[in-house]
Amino acid sequence: DLDHLKEINDVFGHADGDYAIKTLANVNQEIFGKKGCLARIGGDEFAVILKNDDYENRDSLLEKVSSQTVLVDETTSSKIAVGISEYRKGKDDSFLEVFTRADREMYEHKKAIKAMGK
C-alpha cells in the first residue's frame, strides 16, 4: 500500500501521483517480478503471490521492501505499508482467508508507521 496517494494527487497533482504509483510498481517488480505474480489491486495497493520454492523468510521480504522505501519516500513523501501471509495447507480453505490476513497485517503496519510520526 502506498500511503497518502490522495494527498499527493491533491497537493502535487495527478502526474506526481502517477509517478508515485509507477515508482512503487517498479520497486515491487524489482523485488518480486521474476519470482511470482504481481498485480495492482487498487488505486494504491499491490498484491504479490509467490510460489513456495521462491518464498524467502518473512523478515527477508520485509527488509527488501523496507530498503526500497527510502526511494519512494524521497520521490513521493510517502510510505509503503506491507502485509505478508502464507497459505497454510489444510488450514486455509480459500485465497480470501490468506489475502484477508495479509490485508489485516498491512493495515497494522500502516498504523505503526503513523504512530511513529512518519
N, C-alpha and C positions, 0 to 999 in steps of 0.2 A: 504494500500500500504506500502510495506517495502522499504524505501528509500535506495539507494546506494547498492542494491544487486549486480549489476555488479562489482562495486569496491570491494566488499567483495570477490567475486569469483576471480577477477583478482589479488588482493593483498594477500589474505589469502588462496585461493584455494576453490574448489567446495565443499569440505567436510564442510567447515565453512559456505559457502552459503546455503547448505542443512540444516545445523544446525539452521541458521537464519530463514529459511522458516518454519522449524518444530517448532521453538520457537513461531513464530507468529501464526501458526496454533493452537498450544496449548493454547495460550492466547485467541484466538478467541473462541476455543472450551470451555474453562473455563467460559467465559462471556456469550456466546450465545448458546452453544451446545444443551441444553435441551429446549430452547425457540423457535428455528426456524431452518431454513435450512442454512447450512454453506457450501460454495464451494470455491475452489481455481479457479479463473477465468483467471489468467495469471501467468507469472513467479513469480511475487512478489505481486499479488493482490488477495484479497479475497472478496467475497460478502456474506452478511447475509440477509436473508429475515425473518422477524418476523411477527407473527400474531398480529392483533390489541390488543388483550387482554394480550399479553405478551410484548407489546411495552411500555417501560418506557419513561419518557420525554427525550428529546434530550440531555439536559445537563447532566443528569444522565448517559446516554450511553457514551457520550464523556468522562466524568470523569472516568468511569470504564476502558475504553480503555487507557486513559492517565495514570492512576495509574499503568497500566501494562507496559507502555512504558519504564520505568526505567529498568525492567528486560531485555527487548530486547536491550536497549542501552548498558547495562553492558556486555552483551554477544556478541553483534554483532557490536557495534559502529554505529548503525543505528537508524532511527526514524520511527515512524508509522504515516502516514497521513490518516485522516478519513473524509469521506463524508457521510451524512445521508439525506435520502429523504423519504417522506411518499407518499403513493398512495392517491390521492385525488379523492374520488368518484364523478363522474360527471364532473370532470375537466381533468383527465388524461385518454387518450384513450388506452395507451399501457404501458407495463412494460418498454419499451425502454425510454419513457419520464421520468419515475421515476428513472431509472438507470442513465440516462444522467445527471439529476440534482445532484444525489449523486456523480457521477464521477467528475462533474464540481466543486462541493464543496470540494472534496478530493484534486483536483489539487490546489485550492485556499489555502487549509490548508498546502499543501506541499510548496507552495511559501512563506507562512507566516513563516514556520519553517526555510526555507533557509534565509529569511530576518532577522531572529533573530540570524543567525550565528550558527545554530545547525546542 
